[in-house]
Amino acid sequence: MASDRDRALFEHYRTEVEAMLAVGRPLAAVERMLERAPLDPDERSGLWLLGWALHEIVGPAEPVELKVVNDGLPDRSVHR
């Protein structure tokens, strides 16, 4: 069973993979980052697969910035 520290480290690098691809970094940059990451080989492989899969979805054609929509619907009220 992985320690809390190991899980936190894995989550940190998972978030890093997602963030790098979301801002348009190439998959090669993600690979270089993972090569230097202090992770178990299986964890590194899993994150590489995640990056490869996300790279297919979030590519250069996907916009990263949010755009304001004029005349959009107002935010819904949240009742608890």
PDB file as gemmi writes it, atoms N, CA and C in Angstrom:
CRYST1    1.000    1.000    1.000  90.00  90.00  90.00 P 1                      
ATOM      1  N   MET A   1       0.849  -1.187   0.000  1.00  0.00           N  
ATOM      2  CA  MET A   1       0.000   0.000   0.000  1.00  0.00           C  
ATOM      3  C   MET A   1       0.889   1.242   0.000  1.00  0.00           C  
ATOM      4  N   ALA A   2       0.562   2.183  -0.843  1.00  0.00           N  
ATOM      5  CA  ALA A   2       1.369   3.398  -0.963  1.00  0.00           C  
ATOM      6  C   ALA A   2       1.159   4.306   0.242  1.00  0.00           C  
ATOM      7  N   SER A   3       2.222   4.993   0.610  1.00  0.00           N  
ATOM      8  CA  SER A   3       2.130   5.937   1.723  1.00  0.00           C  
ATOM      9  C   SER A   3       1.412   7.204   1.261  1.00  0.00           C  
ATOM     10  N   ASP A   4       0.992   8.015   2.241  1.00  0.00           N  
ATOM     11  CA  ASP A   4       0.341   9.287   1.908  1.00  0.00           C  
ATOM     12  C   ASP A   4       1.278  10.172   1.095  1.00  0.00           C  
ATOM     13  N   ARG A   5       2.570  10.136   1.434  1.00  0.00           N  
ATOM     14  CA  ARG A   5       3.557  10.937   0.704  1.00  0.00           C  
ATOM     15  C   ARG A   5       3.647  10.488  -0.754  1.00  0.00           C  
ATOM     16  N   ASP A   6       3.676   9.164  -0.967  1.00  0.00           N  
ATOM     17  CA  ASP A   6       3.743   8.642  -2.335  1.00  0.00           C  
ATOM     18  C   ASP A   6       2.507   9.024  -3.140  1.00  0.00           C  
ATOM     19  N   ARG A   7       1.336   8.940  -2.515  1.00  0.00           N  
ATOM     20  CA  ARG A   7       0.097   9.316  -3.208  1.00  0.00           C  
ATOM     21  C   ARG A   7       0.096  10.801  -3.543  1.00  0.00           C  
ATOM     22  N   ALA A   8       0.555  11.612  -2.587  1.00  0.00           N  
ATOM     23  CA  ALA A   8       0.597  13.064  -2.822  1.00  0.00           C  
ATOM     24  C   ALA A   8       1.560  13.394  -3.962  1.00  0.00           C  
ATOM     25  N   LEU A   9       2.690  12.710  -4.014  1.00  0.00           N  
ATOM     26  CA  LEU A   9       3.665  12.937  -5.081  1.00  0.00           C  
ATOM     27  C   LEU A   9       3.075  12.548  -6.438  1.00  0.00           C  
ATOM     28  N   PHE A  10       2.412  11.400  -6.478  1.00  0.00           N  
ATOM     29  CA  PHE A  10       1.776  10.958  -7.719  1.00  0.00           C  
ATOM     30  C   PHE A  10       0.712  11.959  -8.157  1.00  0.00           C  
ATOM     31  N   GLU A  11      -0.116  12.420  -7.232  1.00  0.00           N  
ATOM     32  CA  GLU A  11      -1.165  13.391  -7.556  1.00  0.00           C  
ATOM     33  C   GLU A  11      -0.566  14.707  -8.062  1.00  0.00           C  
ATOM     34  N   HIS A  12       0.549  15.106  -7.457  1.00  0.00           N  
ATOM     35  CA  HIS A  12       1.226  16.329  -7.912  1.00  0.00           C  
ATOM     36  C   HIS A  12       1.619  16.202  -9.383  1.00  0.00           C  
ATOM     37  N   TYR A  13       2.244  15.093  -9.735  1.00  0.00           N  
ATOM     38  CA  TYR A  13       2.694  14.913 -11.115  1.00  0.00           C  
ATOM     39  C   TYR A  13       1.529  14.650 -12.065  1.00  0.00           C  
ATOM     40  N   ARG A  14       0.445  14.044 -11.594  1.00  0.00           N  
ATOM     41  CA  ARG A  14      -0.747  13.878 -12.427  1.00  0.00           C  
ATOM     42  C   ARG A  14      -1.311  15.251 -12.794  1.00  0.00           C  
ATOM     43  N   THR A  15      -1.385  16.119 -11.792  1.00  0.00           N  
ATOM     44  CA  THR A  15      -1.873  17.477 -12.033  1.00  0.00           C  
ATOM     45  C   THR A  15      -0.939  18.219 -12.980  1.00  0.00           C  
ATOM     46  N   GLU A  16       0.345  18.008 -12.823  1.00  0.00           N  
ATOM     47  CA  GLU A  16       1.331  18.655 -13.698  1.00  0.00           C  
ATOM     48  C   GLU A  16       1.149  18.214 -15.153  1.00  0.00           C  
ATOM     49  N   VAL A  17       0.938  16.923 -15.368  1.00  0.00           N  
ATOM     50  CA  VAL A  17       0.701  16.410 -16.726  1.00  0.00           C  
ATOM     51  C   VAL A  17      -0.529  17.083 -17.329  1.00  0.00           C  
ATOM     52  N   GLU A  18      -1.618  17.112 -16.568  1.00  0.00           N  
ATOM     53  CA  GLU A  18      -2.856  17.717 -17.064  1.00  0.00           C  
ATOM     54  C   GLU A  18      -2.668  19.202 -17.366  1.00  0.00           C  
ATOM     55  N   ALA A  19      -1.985  19.909 -16.476  1.00  0.00           N  
ATOM     56  CA  ALA A  19      -1.792  21.353 -16.648  1.00  0.00           C  
ATOM     57  C   ALA A  19      -0.908  21.658 -17.855  1.00  0.00           C  
ATOM     58  N   MET A  20       0.166  20.898 -18.018  1.00  0.00           N  
ATOM     59  CA  MET A  20       1.060  21.138 -19.150  1.00  0.00           C  
ATOM     60  C   MET A  20       0.321  20.987 -20.477  1.00  0.00           C  
ATOM     61  N   LEU A  21      -0.489  19.949 -20.575  1.00  0.00           N  
ATOM     62  CA  LEU A  21      -1.223  19.732 -21.820  1.00  0.00           C  
ATOM     63  C   LEU A  21      -2.334  20.758 -22.004  1.00  0.00           C  
ATOM     64  N   ALA A  22      -2.941  21.191 -20.916  1.00  0.00           N  
ATOM     65  CA  ALA A  22      -4.029  22.176 -21.006  1.00  0.00           C  
ATOM     66  C   ALA A  22      -3.547  23.512 -21.548  1.00  0.00           C  
ATOM     67  N   VAL A  23      -2.287  23.850 -21.278  1.00  0.00           N  
ATOM     68  CA  VAL A  23      -1.758  25.125 -21.776  1.00  0.00           C  
ATOM     69  C   VAL A  23      -1.002  24.965 -23.096  1.00  0.00           C  
ATOM     70  N   GLY A  24      -1.096  23.763 -23.687  1.00  0.00           N  
ATOM     71  CA  GLY A  24      -0.535  23.573 -25.019  1.00  0.00           C  
ATOM     72  C   GLY A  24       0.897  23.091 -25.098  1.00  0.00           C  
ATOM     73  N   ARG A  25       1.468  22.633 -23.974  1.00  0.00           N  
ATOM     74  CA  ARG A  25       2.829  22.093 -24.039  1.00  0.00           C  
ATOM     75  C   ARG A  25       2.816  20.791 -24.831  1.00  0.00           C  
ATOM     76  N   PRO A  26       3.859  20.518 -25.601  1.00  0.00           N  
ATOM     77  CA  PRO A  26       3.895  19.288 -26.395  1.00  0.00           C  
ATOM     78  C   PRO A  26       4.092  18.054 -25.517  1.00  0.00           C  
ATOM     79  N   LEU A  27       3.669  16.926 -26.034  1.00  0.00           N  
ATOM     80  CA  LEU A  27       3.808  15.670 -25.303  1.00  0.00           C  
ATOM     81  C   LEU A  27       5.275  15.385 -24.978  1.00  0.00           C  
ATOM     82  N   ALA A  28       6.186  15.785 -25.839  1.00  0.00           N  
ATOM     83  CA  ALA A  28       7.617  15.576 -25.581  1.00  0.00           C  
ATOM     84  C   ALA A  28       8.061  16.299 -24.312  1.00  0.00           C  
ATOM     85  N   ALA A  29       7.502  17.478 -24.039  1.00  0.00           N  
ATOM     86  CA  ALA A  29       7.841  18.208 -22.812  1.00  0.00           C  
ATOM     87  C   ALA A  29       7.319  17.464 -21.588  1.00  0.00           C  
ATOM     88  N   VAL A  30       6.139  16.883 -21.714  1.00  0.00           N  
ATOM     89  CA  VAL A  30       5.584  16.086 -20.617  1.00  0.00           C  
ATOM     90  C   VAL A  30       6.479  14.872 -20.372  1.00  0.00           C  
ATOM     91  N   GLU A  31       6.918  14.225 -21.434  1.00  0.00           N  
ATOM     92  CA  GLU A  31       7.798  13.065 -21.305  1.00  0.00           C  
ATOM     93  C   GLU A  31       9.098  13.430 -20.597  1.00  0.00           C  
ATOM     94  N   ARG A  32       9.691  14.562 -20.967  1.00  0.00           N  
ATOM     95  CA  ARG A  32      10.940  14.987 -20.317  1.00  0.00           C  
ATOM     96  C   ARG A  32      10.722  15.252 -18.834  1.00  0.00           C  
ATOM     97  N   MET A  33       9.596  15.881 -18.491  1.00  0.00           N  
ATOM     98  CA  MET A  33       9.289  16.156 -17.095  1.00  0.00           C  
ATOM     99  C   MET A  33       9.135  14.845 -16.322  1.00  0.00           C  
ATOM    100  N   LEU A  34       8.449  13.878 -16.908  1.00  0.00           N  
ATOM    101  CA  LEU A  34       8.232  12.604 -16.225  1.00  0.00           C  
ATOM    102  C   LEU A  34       9.520  11.802 -16.077  1.00  0.00           C  
ATOM    103  N   GLU A  35      10.439  11.928 -17.029  1.00  0.00           N  
ATOM    104  CA  GLU A  35      11.717  11.217 -16.927  1.00  0.00           C  
ATOM    105  C   GLU A  35      12.493  11.631 -15.683  1.00  0.00           C  
ATOM    106  N   ARG A  36      12.353  12.901 -15.290  1.00  0.00           N  
ATOM    107  CA  ARG A  36      13.083  13.415 -14.123  1.00  0.00           C  
ATOM    108  C   ARG A  36      12.296  13.278 -12.823  1.00  0.00           C  
ATOM    109  N   ALA A  37      11.033  12.904 -12.918  1.00  0.00           N  
ATOM    110  CA  ALA A  37      10.180  12.827 -11.728  1.00  0.00           C  
ATOM    111  C   ALA A  37      10.602  11.653 -10.842  1.00  0.00           C  
ATOM    112  N   PRO A  38      10.643  11.871  -9.527  1.00  0.00           N  
ATOM    113  CA  PRO A  38      11.033  10.801  -8.598  1.00  0.00           C  
ATOM    114  C   PRO A  38       9.863   9.846  -8.336  1.00  0.00           C  
ATOM    115  N   LEU A  39       9.474   9.113  -9.380  1.00  0.00           N  
ATOM    116  CA  LEU A  39       8.326   8.218  -9.301  1.00  0.00           C  
ATOM    117  C   LEU A  39       8.745   6.782  -9.556  1.00  0.00           C  
ATOM    118  N   ASP A  40       7.927   5.876  -9.093  1.00  0.00           N  
ATOM    119  CA  ASP A  40       8.074   4.458  -9.378  1.00  0.00           C  
ATOM    120  C   ASP A  40       7.871   4.266 -10.893  1.00  0.00           C  
ATOM    121  N   PRO A  41       8.575   3.327 -11.513  1.00  0.00           N  
ATOM    122  CA  PRO A  41       8.419   3.131 -12.963  1.00  0.00           C  
ATOM    123  C   PRO A  41       6.969   2.878 -13.405  1.00  0.00           C  
ATOM    124  N   ASP A  42       6.206   2.139 -12.609  1.00  0.00           N  
ATOM    125  CA  ASP A  42       4.799   1.899 -12.963  1.00  0.00           C  
ATOM    126  C   ASP A  42       3.985   3.185 -12.903  1.00  0.00           C  
ATOM    127  N   GLU A  43       4.254   4.024 -11.911  1.00  0.00           N  
ATOM    128  CA  GLU A  43       3.558   5.308 -11.810  1.00  0.00           C  
ATOM    129  C   GLU A  43       3.920   6.204 -12.991  1.00  0.00           C  
ATOM    130  N   ARG A  44       5.203   6.228 -13.332  1.00  0.00           N  
ATOM    131  CA  ARG A  44       5.662   7.033 -14.464  1.00  0.00           C  
ATOM    132  C   ARG A  44       4.984   6.566 -15.757  1.00  0.00           C  
ATOM    133  N   SER A  45       4.898   5.257 -15.932  1.00  0.00           N  
ATOM    134  CA  SER A  45       4.240   4.717 -17.126  1.00  0.00           C  
ATOM    135  C   SER A  45       2.762   5.085 -17.164  1.00  0.00           C  
ATOM    136  N   GLY A  46       2.113   5.009 -16.014  1.00  0.00           N  
ATOM    137  CA  GLY A  46       0.699   5.379 -15.944  1.00  0.00           C  
ATOM    138  C   GLY A  46       0.476   6.833 -16.297  1.00  0.00           C  
ATOM    139  N   LEU A  47       1.352   7.703 -15.800  1.00  0.00           N  
ATOM    140  CA  LEU A  47       1.213   9.129 -16.108  1.00  0.00           C  
ATOM    141  C   LEU A  47       1.538   9.416 -17.570  1.00  0.00           C  
ATOM    142  N   TRP A  48       2.469   8.668 -18.138  1.00  0.00           N  
ATOM    143  CA  TRP A  48       2.753   8.835 -19.558  1.00  0.00           C  
ATOM    144  C   TRP A  48       1.520   8.456 -20.381  1.00  0.00           C  
ATOM    145  N   LEU A  49       0.868   7.347 -20.010  1.00  0.00           N  
ATOM    146  CA  LEU A  49      -0.346   6.942 -20.721  1.00  0.00           C  
ATOM    147  C   LEU A  49      -1.449   7.986 -20.573  1.00  0.00           C  
ATOM    148  N   LEU A  50      -1.566   8.561 -19.387  1.00  0.00           N  
ATOM    149  CA  LEU A  50      -2.540   9.630 -19.176  1.00  0.00           C  
ATOM    150  C   LEU A  50      -2.233  10.800 -20.107  1.00  0.00           C  
ATOM    151  N   GLY A  51      -0.970  11.197 -20.153  1.00  0.00           N  
ATOM    152  CA  GLY A  51      -0.572  12.303 -21.022  1.00  0.00           C  
ATOM    153  C   GLY A  51      -0.845  12.001 -22.481  1.00  0.00           C  
ATOM    154  N   TRP A  52      -0.537  10.791 -22.897  1.00  0.00           N  
ATOM    155  CA  TRP A  52      -0.769  10.398 -24.283  1.00  0.00           C  
ATOM    156  C   TRP A  52      -2.256  10.458 -24.602  1.00  0.00           C  
ATOM    157  N   ALA A  53      -3.093   9.948 -23.697  1.00  0.00           N  
ATOM    158  CA  ALA A  53      -4.541   9.955 -23.917  1.00  0.00           C  
ATOM    159  C   ALA A  53      -5.090  11.381 -23.935  1.00  0.00           C  
ATOM    160  N   LEU A  54      -4.646  12.211 -23.003  1.00  0.00           N  
ATOM    161  CA  LEU A  54      -5.125  13.588 -22.957  1.00  0.00           C  
ATOM    162  C   LEU A  54      -4.630  14.389 -24.154  1.00  0.00           C  
ATOM    163  N   HIS A  55      -3.436  14.082 -24.616  1.00  0.00           N  
ATOM    164  CA  HIS A  55      -2.875  14.784 -25.766  1.00  0.00           C  
ATOM    165  C   HIS A  55      -3.765  14.595 -26.996  1.00  0.00           C  
ATOM    166  N   GLU A  56      -4.391  13.428 -27.091  1.00  0.00           N  
ATOM    167  CA  GLU A  56      -5.300  13.159 -28.200  1.00  0.00           C  
ATOM    168  C   GLU A  56      -6.565  14.015 -28.097  1.00  0.00           C  
ATOM    169  N   ILE A  57      -6.955  14.365 -26.872  1.00  0.00           N  
ATOM    170  CA  ILE A  57      -8.193  15.117 -26.639  1.00  0.00           C  
ATOM    171  C   ILE A  57      -7.927  16.617 -26.613  1.00  0.00           C  
ATOM    172  N   VAL A  58      -6.893  17.026 -25.885  1.00  0.00           N  
ATOM    173  CA  VAL A  58      -6.571  18.446 -25.710  1.00  0.00           C  
ATOM    174  C   VAL A  58      -5.352  18.745 -26.563  1.00  0.00           C  
ATOM    175  N   GLY A  59      -5.593  19.131 -27.784  1.00  0.00           N  
ATOM    176  CA  GLY A  59      -4.497  19.427 -28.689  1.00  0.00           C  
ATOM    177  C   GLY A  59      -4.430  20.907 -28.995  1.00  0.00           C  
ATOM    178  N   PRO A  60      -3.589  21.288 -29.920  1.00  0.00           N  
ATOM    179  CA  PRO A  60      -3.435  22.691 -30.274  1.00  0.00           C  
ATOM    180  C   PRO A  60      -4.729  23.332 -30.771  1.00  0.00           C  
ATOM    181  N   ALA A  61      -5.656  22.533 -31.284  1.00  0.00           N  
ATOM    182  CA  ALA A  61      -6.903  23.096 -31.796  1.00  0.00           C  
ATOM    183  C   ALA A  61      -7.891  23.436 -30.683  1.00  0.00           C  
ATOM    184  N   GLU A  62      -7.643  22.943 -29.481  1.00  0.00           N  
ATOM    185  CA  GLU A  62      -8.554  23.195 -28.370  1.00  0.00           C  
ATOM    186  C   GLU A  62      -8.228  24.531 -27.717  1.00  0.00           C  
ATOM    187  N   PRO A  63      -9.209  25.423 -27.579  1.00  0.00           N  
ATOM    188  CA  PRO A  63      -8.939  26.701 -26.909  1.00  0.00           C  
ATOM    189  C   PRO A  63      -8.745  26.501 -25.413  1.00  0.00           C  
ATOM    190  N   VAL A  64      -7.809  27.238 -24.847  1.00  0.00           N  
ATOM    191  CA  VAL A  64      -7.544  27.151 -23.419  1.00  0.00           C  
ATOM    192  C   VAL A  64      -8.257  28.266 -22.673  1.00  0.00           C  
ATOM    193  N   GLU A  65      -8.335  29.441 -23.284  1.00  0.00           N  
ATOM    194  CA  GLU A  65      -8.904  30.591 -22.586  1.00  0.00           C  
ATOM    195  C   GLU A  65     -10.429  30.526 -22.571  1.00  0.00           C  
ATOM    196  N   LEU A  66     -10.997  31.122 -21.537  1.00  0.00           N  
ATOM    197  CA  LEU A  66     -12.447  31.221 -21.420  1.00  0.00           C  
ATOM    198  C   LEU A  66     -12.908  32.467 -22.150  1.00  0.00           C  
ATOM    199  N   LYS A  67     -14.079  32.412 -22.716  1.00  0.00           N  
ATOM    200  CA  LYS A  67     -14.617  33.559 -23.435  1.00  0.00           C  
ATOM    201  C   LYS A  67     -15.916  33.996 -22.776  1.00  0.00           C  
ATOM    202  N   VAL A  68     -16.117  35.299 -22.691  1.00  0.00           N  
ATOM    203  CA  VAL A  68     -17.342  35.852 -22.133  1.00  0.00           C  
ATOM    204  C   VAL A  68     -18.451  35.699 -23.170  1.00  0.00           C  
ATOM    205  N   VAL A  69     -19.593  35.208 -22.717  1.00  0.00           N  
ATOM    206  CA  VAL A  69     -20.741  35.047 -23.601  1.00  0.00           C  
ATOM    207  C   VAL A  69     -21.757  36.118 -23.234  1.00  0.00           C  
ATOM    208  N   ASN A  70     -21.952  37.070 -24.127  1.00  0.00           N  
ATOM    209  CA  ASN A  70     -22.942  38.118 -23.890  1.00  0.00           C  
ATOM    210  C   ASN A  70     -24.340  37.527 -23.963  1.00  0.00           C  
ATOM    211  N   ASP A  71     -25.216  38.038 -23.139  1.00  0.00           N  
ATOM    212  CA  ASP A  71     -26.608  37.582 -23.099  1.00  0.00           C  
ATOM    213  C   ASP A  71     -26.728  36.108 -22.733  1.00  0.00           C  
ATOM    214  N   GLY A  72     -25.779  35.621 -21.961  1.00  0.00           N  
ATOM    215  CA  GLY A  72     -25.853  34.242 -21.497  1.00  0.00           C  
ATOM    216  C   GLY A  72     -26.849  34.118 -20.354  1.00  0.00           C  
ATOM    217  N   LEU A  73     -27.120  32.908 -19.970  1.00  0.00           N  
ATOM    218  CA  LEU A  73     -28.032  32.670 -18.859  1.00  0.00           C  
ATOM    219  C   LEU A  73     -27.376  33.090 -17.552  1.00  0.00           C  
ATOM    220  N   PRO A  74     -28.149  33.634 -16.610  1.00  0.00           N  
ATOM    221  CA  PRO A  74     -27.574  33.999 -15.314  1.00  0.00           C  
ATOM    222  C   PRO A  74     -27.228  32.742 -14.520  1.00  0.00           C  
ATOM    223  N   ASP A  75     -26.296  32.902 -13.581  1.00  0.00           N  
ATOM    224  CA  ASP A  75     -25.944  31.784 -12.706  1.00  0.00           C  
ATOM    225  C   ASP A  75     -27.168  31.369 -11.907  1.00  0.00           C  
ATOM    226  N   ARG A  76     -27.309  30.070 -11.712  1.00  0.00           N  
ATOM    227  CA  ARG A  76     -28.428  29.569 -10.911  1.00  0.00           C  
ATOM    228  C   ARG A  76     -28.154  29.806  -9.442  1.00  0.00           C  
ATOM    229  N   SER A  77     -29.209  30.013  -8.711  1.00  0.00           N  
ATOM    230  CA  SER A  77     -29.089  30.122  -7.258  1.00  0.00           C  
ATOM    231  C   SER A  77     -28.946  28.719  -6.692  1.00  0.00           C  
ATOM    232  N   VAL A  78     -28.115  28.597  -5.693  1.00  0.00           N  
ATOM    233  CA  VAL A  78     -27.917  27.306  -5.046  1.00  0.00           C  
ATOM    234  C   VAL A  78     -28.612  27.354  -3.700  1.00  0.00           C  
ATOM    235  N   HIS A  79     -29.545  26.437  -3.496  1.00  0.00           N  
ATOM    236  CA  HIS A  79     -30.279  26.373  -2.227  1.00  0.00           C  
ATOM    237  C   HIS A  79     -29.814  25.156  -1.457  1.00  0.00           C  
ATOM    238  N   ARG A  80     -29.533  25.348  -0.193  1.00  0.00           N  
ATOM    239  CA  ARG A  80     -29.121  24.218   0.650  1.00  0.00           C  
ATOM    240  C   ARG A  80     -30.171  23.922   1.659  1.00  0.00           C  
TER     241      ARG A  80                                                      
END                                                                             
